[in-house]
Amino acid sequence: MAPQNQVLPAIIAQNQQELDGMLEKIPFAENIMLDLMDGKFVAASSLDFPMKLPAGPRYQLHIMAVDPLERIKKLPPEIDTVILHAETLKDIGEAIEEAEKRNLHLFIALNPDTPVASLEEYLDVLNGVLIMSVNPGQYGAQFLPDQLAKVRWLRGKAAKLNVEVDGGMTDKTIGLAIAAGANMIASGSFIMKSKDPEA
């Protein structure tokens, strides 16, 4: 049976003040995705500073950076889950070991051009897989419906795996992602720019 469905607000911020302001908008959130971007792996930058996080929510840190294994060595203690891009890892097995050493849950993220079958041998040991349904690095990018085929493939292979979709998520596309088999949805601009984020 697939895990329970969750929608996570996704946060992009340039500094601590901006991060604090974003977190204040979503006091109801039990699970939050934080988007770290280094300006190299993706053109944008976000949360690329020593951030301070309030205790309470569970945090996923989505690391879009060329040096992900270095990044996980110096995380705020509140981070529960790291999401590392397959495209930035020479060896996924090494990433699994590093995450285990630090008691972190590990998801592997796939950009739209990366084949999902590349993860097949790791599905039993990963906590989850994140499917990027946009080209990463910006709020409000165009949803790519063909990426839902990856979600269906993952759910067919691993009934208990967390399958998360990130990018272009709105009230319409969230339903499509869940119907395809996703149980976690990360939504940035749709939630964060809403007048009533909790709705």
C-alpha positions as CSV (number, residue, x, y, z in Angstrom):
1,M,0.0,0.0,0.0
2,A,1.3,3.5,-0.9
3,P,2.1,5.9,1.9
4,Q,-0.4,8.6,2.9
5,N,-0.8,11.6,0.5
6,Q,0.9,14.9,1.6
7,V,1.3,18.3,0.0
8,L,4.4,20.2,1.0
9,P,5.0,23.9,0.6
10,A,8.3,24.4,-1.2
11,I,10.4,27.4,-0.2
12,I,12.9,29.5,-2.2
13,A,14.7,32.3,-0.3
14,Q,17.7,34.5,-0.8
15,N,18.5,35.2,2.9
16,Q,17.4,34.3,6.4
17,Q,14.9,37.2,6.6
18,E,13.2,36.0,3.4
19,L,13.2,32.4,4.8
20,D,11.7,33.5,8.1
21,G,8.9,35.5,6.2
22,M,8.1,32.4,4.1
23,L,7.9,30.1,7.1
24,E,5.6,32.6,8.9
25,K,3.1,32.3,6.0
26,I,2.7,28.5,6.6
27,P,2.5,27.9,10.3
28,F,0.1,25.0,9.6
29,A,2.7,23.0,7.6
30,E,4.0,19.8,9.2
31,N,6.3,19.0,6.3
32,I,8.2,21.6,4.3
33,M,10.5,21.4,1.3
34,L,13.5,23.8,1.2
35,D,15.0,24.4,-2.2
36,L,18.8,24.9,-2.0
37,M,20.2,26.1,-5.4
38,D,23.9,26.9,-6.0
39,G,23.6,28.9,-9.2
40,K,25.7,26.3,-11.0
41,F,23.7,23.1,-11.3
42,V,20.7,25.4,-11.9
43,A,20.9,29.0,-12.9
44,A,19.0,30.4,-9.9
45,S,20.3,30.5,-6.3
46,S,18.4,29.9,-3.1
47,L,19.1,29.1,0.6
48,D,22.8,28.9,-0.2
49,F,23.7,30.2,3.3
50,P,23.9,28.8,6.8
51,M,20.1,28.8,7.5
52,K,18.4,28.7,10.9
53,L,15.2,26.7,11.1
54,P,12.5,26.7,13.8
55,A,11.8,23.3,15.4
56,G,8.5,21.6,14.8
57,P,8.0,20.8,11.1
58,R,9.8,18.0,9.3
59,Y,12.1,19.5,6.6
60,Q,13.2,18.1,3.3
61,L,16.2,19.8,1.8
62,H,16.2,19.6,-2.0
63,I,19.8,20.1,-2.9
64,M,20.3,21.4,-6.5
65,A,24.0,21.9,-6.3
66,V,27.1,20.4,-8.0
67,D,28.6,19.2,-4.6
68,P,25.6,17.5,-2.8
69,L,27.7,15.1,-0.7
70,E,29.7,18.1,0.7
71,R,26.5,19.9,1.5
72,I,25.0,17.1,3.6
73,K,28.0,17.3,5.9
74,K,26.9,20.6,7.3
75,L,23.2,20.7,7.6
76,P,21.0,22.3,10.2
77,P,20.0,19.6,12.7
78,E,16.3,20.1,11.9
79,I,16.7,18.6,8.4
80,D,15.0,15.2,8.3
81,T,15.3,14.3,4.6
82,V,17.8,15.2,1.9
83,I,16.9,15.1,-1.8
84,L,19.9,14.7,-4.1
85,H,19.9,14.8,-7.9
86,A,21.0,11.7,-9.7
87,E,22.6,14.0,-12.2
88,T,25.0,15.4,-9.6
89,L,26.1,12.0,-8.1
90,K,28.9,9.8,-9.4
91,D,27.7,7.0,-7.2
92,I,24.2,6.7,-5.7
93,G,25.5,4.0,-3.4
94,E,27.9,6.4,-1.8
95,A,25.0,8.9,-1.3
96,I,23.0,6.2,0.4
97,E,25.9,5.4,2.8
98,E,26.5,9.1,3.6
99,A,22.8,9.6,4.4
100,E,22.6,6.5,6.6
101,K,25.7,7.7,8.5
102,R,23.9,10.9,9.3
103,N,20.5,9.4,10.1
104,L,19.0,11.2,7.1
105,H,16.2,10.0,4.9
106,L,17.3,10.0,1.3
107,F,15.3,10.7,-1.8
108,I,16.9,10.8,-5.3
109,A,15.6,13.5,-7.7
110,L,15.4,13.0,-11.4
111,N,15.4,15.9,-13.9
112,P,13.0,15.5,-16.9
113,D,15.7,14.1,-19.2
114,T,16.9,11.5,-16.8
115,P,15.5,8.0,-17.3
116,V,13.7,6.6,-14.3
117,A,14.9,3.0,-14.9
118,S,18.4,4.2,-13.8
119,L,17.2,4.0,-10.2
120,E,15.7,0.5,-10.4
121,E,18.5,-1.3,-8.4
122,Y,18.1,1.3,-5.6
123,L,14.4,1.3,-5.0
124,D,14.5,-1.1,-2.1
125,V,17.0,1.1,-0.1
126,L,15.8,4.6,-1.0
127,N,13.2,6.4,1.2
128,G,11.8,8.1,-1.9
129,V,12.2,9.4,-5.4
130,L,11.4,12.9,-6.5
131,I,10.2,13.4,-10.1
132,M,10.8,16.9,-11.4
133,S,7.8,17.8,-13.6
134,V,9.4,21.0,-14.7
135,N,13.0,21.9,-15.7
136,P,14.3,22.8,-12.3
137,G,15.4,26.1,-10.8
138,Q,12.5,28.5,-10.9
139,Y,9.1,29.1,-9.4
140,G,6.1,28.9,-11.7
141,A,7.7,26.9,-14.5
142,Q,5.6,25.0,-17.1
143,F,4.3,21.5,-16.0
144,L,5.5,18.6,-18.1
145,P,2.8,16.0,-18.2
146,D,5.0,13.3,-19.8
147,Q,6.9,13.0,-16.5
148,L,3.9,11.3,-14.9
149,A,4.9,8.1,-16.8
150,K,7.9,8.0,-14.5
151,V,5.5,8.2,-11.5
152,R,3.4,5.3,-12.8
153,W,6.5,3.2,-13.4
154,L,7.8,3.8,-9.9
155,R,4.5,3.0,-8.3
156,G,4.3,-0.2,-10.3
157,K,7.8,-1.3,-9.2
158,A,7.6,-0.2,-5.5
159,A,4.2,0.0,-3.8
160,K,5.6,1.4,-0.5
161,L,8.1,3.9,-1.9
162,N,7.5,7.6,-1.4
163,V,7.0,9.1,-4.8
164,E,7.1,12.9,-4.8
165,V,6.4,15.2,-7.7
166,D,7.8,18.8,-7.8
167,G,7.1,21.4,-10.4
168,G,4.1,23.1,-11.9
169,M,1.8,21.8,-9.2
170,T,-1.6,23.5,-9.0
171,D,-5.1,22.3,-7.9
172,K,-5.4,20.7,-11.4
173,T,-2.0,19.1,-11.8
174,I,-1.9,17.8,-8.2
175,G,-4.8,15.5,-9.0
176,L,-3.0,14.2,-12.1
177,A,0.1,13.4,-10.1
178,I,-1.8,11.6,-7.3
179,A,-3.8,9.6,-9.9
180,A,-0.5,8.5,-11.5
181,G,0.7,7.2,-8.1
182,A,2.5,10.1,-6.3
183,N,1.9,10.3,-2.6
184,M,3.9,13.5,-2.0
185,I,3.5,16.8,-3.8
186,A,5.8,19.8,-3.5
187,S,4.2,23.1,-4.5
188,G,6.1,26.3,-4.5
189,S,4.5,29.3,-6.1
190,F,0.9,27.9,-6.0
191,I,1.0,27.6,-2.2
192,M,3.4,30.4,-1.3
193,K,1.7,33.1,-3.5
194,S,-1.8,32.1,-2.5
195,K,-3.9,34.4,-0.4
196,D,-4.9,31.4,1.7
197,P,-2.0,28.9,1.6
198,E,-3.6,26.5,4.0
199,A,-6.5,25.9,1.6
